[in-house]
Amino acid sequence: MTTLTPWEQKAKTLLRVEMTKQGLSYKDLQSKLADIGVAEEEPAIRNKVGRGKFSAAFLLQCLSAIGCHTVSLD
């Protein structure tokens, strides 16, 4: 198992917290991403987030898709 850098862990946690706030599952996230034209399979999303290894573009796509327009980096 690879160890996440502090920044990777922060990105992973940020996305999971925002999903939890809205009560969203990975299936829900897949649907919301599809609504904005991002084709990702649910297992791929789950794996990316679980590993904490995803691009800034993917993070922004996810946050935008779930309607999160403001985040706290504290």
SULBEL-V971348 format. One line per field, one symbol per residue. ss: DSSP state (@ for helix, = for strand, . for the rest). burial: b if it has 16 or more other C-alpha atoms within 10 Angstrom, else e. A space follows every 50 residues. Layout:
BEGIN
ss=???
burial=???
END
This chain:
BEGIN
ss=.....@@@@@@@@@@@@@@@@....@@@@@@@@@@......@@@@@@@@@ @....@@@@@@@@@@.........
burial=eeeeeeebbebbebbbebbeeeeeebeebbbbbeeeeeeeebeebbeebe bbebeeeebebbbebbeeeeeeee
END
